Every structure is written in structure tokens, then in C-alpha cells.
């Protein structure tokens, strides 16, 4: 039975969440708190250290894969017949990187050029910590890789509860709970974006210093959003962090950008009524409906708004996610990378030791073929997960539903699907208490998905870290000698890729773990040793 102490703690937590923007919009004038766990999920120091020290290599790998046009064309072409959206994405990618294509859909054009954008890769790599295999990658998220701000907020919520409601916090925590694992995802993501934004702004300030017609203005960040979005508070938290760094933030849908973007001198991207844009951050564009505009006459559905995205990348502006990044973080590319030997992975900017470390994180994935049904039937129905190329919830098929779906696929659709070896993380050792829409629920088999954020600017780590700060981090988090963690040594660089984490937990009986679209709850981490 849930006692009054726990009920009061949950009410305090709900009010804290709402007052700190940890919410989802329900109407134009109201919101509900996001679902969350009352206490954090435990992780061993070794598992956490392995992830934080290696996840930056995944960002490096994806960057180099995204900039390898030949590889992307060969990787994506086989799935275009079975997935019209990826066919459109590949056409967009080819249009962006063809230097002779004319951008006739926008006025005020200069001579057409190939992509001028600065790749800003903000990626969330999602893992499950398998009971026997250790942490394995579930998927890359390179577009709309959100909820970093919520990840930091729920960590702060757990810090609040540990102080405000120690009795309830202790009751619902594992007996071996130690220090909470720090999470600065909001601050670090904002810092990485700010670094890219200031870089572009400074480039044009230098170019236009002596220009009479100077288009340089305050550093400006454009977030491309979905119409009617309900997950806006996570986005606004990021915007507020950028505003505190002196960056102007603008929100627009693709439809609102159509016909409003122009070309300035030196391939400067201009937006009517705003001026020069330094960074474009996409929280939309990962599904066809983001490009729908029934009021625009177009030769192909969605073509007009896709041309807007192409137009952006033809300019000197920092962009996350580029179309090539979206392709490189697809399930198709993940499957191909997971099947490569370490020596082959060195094609993508890694040395052999880095490639070996990356290989350890990649789970088993195989392409769907005419023989896939036999492979699934020969094992347990919990051995595999069937996945298509879709982003977000609802794109994975489990258990008894796999064989009927395989039977329904046409041969030309096979390549757009893959089978991933199903992971089985250990559930929390003790019952957890979750809070959803004000209601408390005990969960006796809570498992967690671990999302690790990284930021790269043109393939280089983008988070500023001073040597003293890294050494302090080592001592506080791992209780080891300062120069033994994350490769810290006397020649340490001043930038890292790892930016923070997002934990989403759910019952092991639930297949949809998204906080926004599934039965997941926001969670944080605590060390158990």
C-alpha cells in the first residue's frame, strides 16, 4: 500500500515538475506534468563509465558516414522501393550535393552551389543494458533527438526529493543506492548549439566587417517545429538556455518558412522579418506529414516544403539534422554498420581501437529476407524485434506479431525492414513508484532505456570542458585518481562530445517505452557502487 508520506512526496514532485517546465501541453492554455519515476534507476560505475567514454565515438562514426555520399547512396538505394519517405530523403540528399542544381523556387538567387551548411550533429544514442551482454545500442536519433532538457530536469527533481522527502525517497530506492549521477544535458546541448551559432555569426562578422550592406545581426537560432506540437516545454527550456547566452531564438514550421527564406551575400541564409540565420535546428522533418501543405500547388505531395529544407542546406548555416545525418542515423545504416568488422568501420574516421570499442556497443541486426520467417520460427518469439525505418513510437513489432507481419511483406519491402536481436535488461531489484497524470503506480519490473547525448560540429567534439572540471568530474563520479577517467591525461583537449543523458523507464511487459507516445516515464541514474 502506498502510504501518506509517498503521496505527499509525489504531490511535491508534481508541483516541482510543473513549476520547472517538465510538462506536456494539453490545450492552448493548460499542461500536464510528464510521467516520471519517484526515484532514480541504479547503474554500476563500470557500465556508466563505458558508455560515457565510448558514446562520443558513435557520434564521430555517424558524422563520417553522413559525409560519405557514396556510402549513403549505396546504403539507402535498396530500401527506396519499399519506403517512399526514404526515397524522398535520398532524392533530397542528392539534390543538396549536386552543385549544378538551380534553386528556382526562391527569389533573389545567386549562382547555385553545392551544400554550404556546417554539420551540427546533435545525436542521442539509445541503449539497453542487457543482463548478460551489457549496454547495446537500440537506435541512433539524429533528427528530433529531444528531451535532453527533460533528462536534466528529472535528475534535478530527484535531487529535490532526496532532500525534501528523504523518507519516501529512501523507501522507493534500492538498498545499494549511492550518489546521483550528474546530468547537465540542457546546459551542454545549449553550449554546443551556441558554439556552432557563434562560429557562423563570427564568420560573417569577419567577412562583412567592411561591407556597407551588413546583414550580420545578433546570433540567431531557428528551430523548425511541427504545427500543433504538444511537446513544446522541452523545446522552450532549450530556447531559454540559448537566450541566456545572448542568442535570439525563432520558431517556425516548414510551411511558415516556405517563400520566406532568401540568399544574402556569401551564401548567407536570410529569413523575412528576422534577418540572418546562424543555426537551423530541426524538431520536425522525420515523417511525411511534417512536409504536408495542401494550400501549396506542387507537382508532388510535400515537394514544396522539402525544397525548403534543400534550400537551407545550400547556405552557410549550422544545421542539425542535415538530410545526410538523418540518413546516416537510420535503422538501415545502423544495421549495415553493426554487421561490419572493426577494420571496415575504420572507413568512417575511426582508428582500429576506436572501431573495436564501437563494435562492442552495436547490437546484432540482420536484413529481412525470404528466409527471415524461418529464422524467427526456429527460436523463441522473444529473440527478435522487427523494425522498419520509422522514427518515434509504433514502429517496432514484437513476439507473436512478427511472423504475420513478415508473411504480409512483399519482396520489394524486405530491405526497408530489419530484425534486431532483442535485449533483456535486468529489472530494478525493488518495486518502483511512478507518477502519471497525478496517479501513483507501483511497478515491480521497471526496466530502463539509456539515451546518451553527444554534440559534434563538423565531426569534432563541441562541449567545452576545462581540465580542472574534468578532473573534478572524475573524482566525484568515479572515486578514482583524476587522470584515469575518460582518457584524461596531461594533453587533454578542451572539448568533449558527451553532453548528458535521458533515461526512460517502463514495465518490462510494455513494448512502447516513449514518455510522449508510450508507457514510459522520465527517470535518472544513481550509482550502486
N, C-alpha and C positions, 0 to 999 in steps of 0.2 A: 504493500500500500504506500502511496506517495504521501508523506507527512506534510504538515503545515510549513515546516522550515523550507522544504523543497519548493512548495507552492509560492512562498514569499520570494525565494531566490529567483524563481522563474519570472515572476512579475517584475522584479527589479531588472532582470535581464532584458525583458521585452521593452521596458521603458528606456533602458540604456540603448538598445538597438535602434529604436525609433528616433531617439534624440541624436544619434550619431550617423544617421543616413543608411543604416543597414536594413533596407526596406525595398519592397516592390510596389510600383504604382498600381492602384486598383481603379481609380476614376481620376478625372482631371483635378480633383481636389482632395483625394484621400490615398492612403497607402497602408500596407500591412507589413509587419516585420518578416524578414526572411526566416525560414526554418533553420534551427541551429541545435547543436548538442550542448547540454549544460556544462559538460566538462570535456577536456581535450582527449585525443586518442594517443596512446603511447607508441613510441618508436625507439629503437635502440640507437645509441650514438653511432655505432658502426654503419647501420643502414642509412641513417640520415647523412653521415659524412660521405658515404659512397655516392649518394645522389647529388649532393651539392658540389662535390669535387668533379663529377663527370658530366652533369647535365649541360654545362656550357659547351661541351664537345658536340652535343646533338645540335645545338644552335649553329655551331660552325659548320657541321656536316650539311645541314639543311640550306644554309646560305650558299655554299659552293654548289650544291645540287641545283638550287634555284637559278644560279647564274650560268649553268651549263645547258645552253639551249638545245644542243644535240641530244643530250641525255633526256631532257624533258620531253622533247618531241617523240623520241623512241618509246619512252615510258608511257605516255598518255595516249598516243595514237591508237593502241589496241582496244581501249575502252570507249572510244568515241561513238561507236555504233550502238553500244548498249547504254550509254549515258549522255543524252543530248546536252545537259548542262556542261559537262566536261568537254564536250565537243566545242561548245561556245567559248569556254575558257581557253582552250588550246588555240582557237582562232584569234581570240583577243591577244594571247601571248605572241603569236606570230605577227600580228598587226603592229604590236608595240615595238617589236625588234626588227621590223623591216624598215630600213632607212628611207626608202623611196615612196612610202605610202603618203598620200596627201590627206591632210586633215581638213576636208572641205566643209565639215558640219559646223565649224565655228568661224566667226568673223575675225578680222584683224590678225590674219595668219602671217607668220614669217615662213621662210623656207623650211619644209618638213625635215625633221631629223629623227634618228632612232632614239630609244629611251634615254632620257637625261636624268631620270629620278635617282635619288640617293636611297638605296635599300635600307630601310629601318626594320629589322626583324624582331618583333616582339612575339615571342613564342611561349606557349605553355605546353610542356611535355607531361602527359598524364600517365601515371604508373599505378600498378597494384603490386603490393608486397606479398608475393606468393609464399605460402608457408614453407615450401621446400626449395623453390628456385630463387627466392629473393626478389628485389624490385625489378619488374619488367615493364617495358613501355606498352601502353594501351594504344595511344594515338598522339600525334602531333596536333597542336592547334596554332595555326599561323594567321588566321583571319578571325576576327571577333574573339580573340583569346582573352576574354574578360574575367571579371570577378576577382582580380588581384586586389583592388581596394577592399572588397568584402573579406578576402583572406586575411588582410591585416586587421580589419575591424573585429572579426570574431576572435582573433588572438587577443586583442585588447579587451574584448568582452570577458574572456576567460581570466585575464589578469584582474579585471574588476571584480569578478565573482570570487576569485581566490581570496581577495582582501575583504570584500563586502559581505560574503556569505560563506565563511570558511567551513562551517559545519556541513552545509549541503554540498559544497564543492568536494569535501573530503569523502562524503558518503557515496557520491557517484563517480569517484575517481578510482583507478586501480591502486592496489596497496603499494605498488612499487613506484608510484608517480614521483618524479623528481622536478627538475626545472622546466618551466615552459620554454618552448623553442621560439626564439625571437623571429618576428616576421615583419619586414619593412617593405612589403610588396608595393603598397601605394606610393611611398616615398621614392623607392628605387625606380619604379616604372616612370614616374613623373620626371625623375632625374635623367633617365635615359632618353625620354622624349625631348626634354629640354635641351640636352646636349645636341641632338640632331637639329632641333629647331634653331638654336643659336648658331650652329655651324652654317646652315643655309643662309640665315639672315646676315651673318658676318661676311659670307662670300659676296653677297650683293652689295653690302655696305662698302666693301673694298672696291668693287667694280664701278659702283655708281657714285663714288665719293666726289668726283669732279663733274658729274653729269648734271645738266640743268634740269632735265626731266627725271628727277629722282623718285623711284617708286618704292624705295625701302621705307618700311614703317616699323612699328613695334613688332617684335617676333610674334607670328600668328600661327595658330594651330587650328586646323579644320577637322572636325570629327564627322564622318559620314555615317548617318544613323538610319534606322528603319522608321517608317511612318508609324505612329501609334505605339511606339516602344513602351513597354511597362518596366523594363529593367533599366531605368534611367538614373537611379540614385548611385549605383556603382559607377556609371559614366560621369555623373556630376562630381563625385568625390575626386576622380582623376582630374577633371577640369579645374576644380578649386585648388588642387595641389599645383597645377601648372600656372594658374593665375597668381599664386603666391610667389612664383618665380618670375613674375613680370611678363608672362606670356598671355596674349589675347586669345580667347577660345571662341570658336564659331561652330555651330551645329547646323547641318543641312542633310536632307535626303538626296539621293541621286536625282530625283525628279526636280527638286529645288535648285540643283546645280546646273541642270540642262539649260543651255543657252546663256548661262551667266558667267562662264569661265572664258578668259581671254589670254592671249600671249603678250607679255611685255618684252622689253629688251633682254637679250641674253637668255631667252627661254624662261623668263620669269612667269610664274603662274599667278594670274590676277582673277579676283572674284568681284563682280559688280557690287558696288556698295560697301565693299570691305577693303579692297586693295590687294597687296601682295600676300601670298600664302607661302609659308615656310615648311609646314608639315601637314600631310594628309593621313589621317588615321581611320581605317575602315572598321566600323562595327556593323557593317552591312555588306552585302555582295556575295554571300556564301550560298545563296539559293536564288532561283529564278524570280521569285516574287519580289525580291529587292529591286529588280530592274523593270517591273511592270509599270507601264504608263499608258493607259488606254486613251488618253486625250492627245497623245502624240501620234501623228501619222508616220508609220515606219514600215519599211519593206519586210522586216522580220520582227516578230514579237521580241521585245526587250532590246532590239538593236540600238535604238537611240541612246538609252541610258548606259549600255555597255560601251558605246562610243565615247561617252563622257569619261568613263574610267580609263579608256585608252588615252584620251586627250591628256588626262592628269599625268600619266607616266611619261609622256613625251616632253615634260618640262623639268626644270631643275628645282625639284622639291623633294623633301624626305617623304617616303611613302611606306606605310605598313597597313595592310599587306599588299605587296605587289602581286600581280597576277602570277608571276613565276613562283613567288613564295607560296601562294595558295596551291599551286600545282605540286610543288615540292613537299608540302605537308599533307598531301592526300593519302588515303589508305593504299592506293595503288603504288605510290612511290615508297611508302613505308614497307609494303610487302617486298618490293624489289630490294630495298636496302637490307632488310632483315635476312634475305636469302644469300647475300654476298659474303664472301670470305673477307677477313680483315685486309688482306693485301689488295683486294679490289676496292674497298672503301677508301683507300688512300688516294683514289682519284679525286676525292672531294675535300681536299685541303688538310687531311689528317696525316700525321706520321703513323708508323706501324703500331707504336704503343698506344696512341690515341684511338686508333681503329680497333684495337683489341678491347680497350675499355668500353667503347661504344657498342661493340658486338655483344658484350655481356649484358647490356641493357635492353637489347632488342628481342622481343618475344618471337615465337615461331609463327609464321604466316605462310600460307600456300595459296596459289591461284585456284579458282574454281574451274574444273574441267568436267568432262563427261564421266570421269571416274570418282568424282567427289562424293557422290552418294554412297558408293561402296566403302570409301574411307571412313565416312561418318558412321555407317551402319556397323562396321567392324569393331567399333569401340563403344564407349558409354556416350549417352546423349549429352553428358556434361563435359565432354572432352574438347568441344569446339564452339566457337561463336561465328556466325555467318554475318558478314558486314558488306554493305555497299559503300558508295563514295560520299554519302550524305554527312553533313555536319549537324551537331546537336543531337537531341534525343530522338528515339524512334527509328534508328537506322541499323540496329543490331537484332539478330534473330537467334534465339536460344533453344536448347533442349529439343522437345518433340516437334517444334515448328520448323526445324532446319530441313529435314528430308522433304516435306511437302513443298517448301519453297524451292529447293534445288530441282525438284521434279517439274516445277512450273516455269523455270527459266528456259529461255530459248538459247541455242548455242551462241548467237551473236551477243548475248548478255553476259556470258560467263566471265569475261575479262573484267567487267565492272564490279565483280564481287570477289571476295576472298574469305578464306577460313583462317581464323586466328585460334591458336591453342588457348583454351580457357584457363584463366588464372584463378587460384583458390586461396585468397589471403586468410590468415587466422582472424577470427572474430575477437573482439575485446574479451578479456578474461572475466570481466564482471559486467553486469547489466548496466546499460547506459540509459540516460534520460534525455529525450529530445523534446523540443518545443516547436509546434507548428500551429499558426493561427491562434495562439493563446492556449492551446491544448497541450497537455503533457502526455507523453507516451513512453513507456518502458520498452527498450529493445534489447533482447538478450543475445543477439547475434550481429552486432554492429560491425561492419567492415568499412574500410576507407579507401578512397581513390586519392592519390597524392599528385597534385599538379605543381610542377616546378617552373617558375618563370625565368626566362633569360632574355637579355636585350643585346643585340648586335647592331652596329652601324657599319654598313659596308663590310660585314664579316668580322669586325673587330669588337671585342667586349666594350660595353658602353656605360657601365656603372662605376663611378668614381669611388675609390677606396684608398685611404691613406694607410701607410704601413702600420702605424701605431694602432689604427682602428682594427685592422685585420688581426694583429697580434692579440688585442683585447678580446676580439671575437673568438679566437682560438681558446684562450684561457677560460672565458665564461661558458662557452658552449660545450667544450670537449674535455676540460680539465687536463690538458696536456701541455707540453712545452710549446711556447708560442710559434716556433718555426717548424713545427711538424705537420701543420694542417693546411690543406688545400694547396700544397706545393709552395707554401710561404718560405721564402729564403731572403738572403741579403739583396738579391737582384729583383725583388718583387716589382711587378708593374703596378701602375696606379689605377688600373681598371680591371673589373671582373665582369662576367656575363650573368651570373646567378643574381636574381633580383628579389626572390621571395617565393612563397608557396601558397597554394589553395588546397584545402582538404574538404572533400565532400564525402560524407559517410551515409550509409544506408543499411537496411537489413539485408543479410545475405540472401534472403528469399525474394528480394526485389531485383528486377533486371534493369530498371531505369533509375539511375542514381543522380540525375541532374537536380540541382537545387531549384532551378527555374522551371524545368519541364518534367521533372520526375519526382521520385520519392526521397531524394537525398536531402541532407541537412548540412549547413556550414559547420565546419569543425576546425580545430587547430591541433598542434602537436605538443607533446610533453615527453621529455626523456624518461626512460625507465631504468637507466644505469648511469 
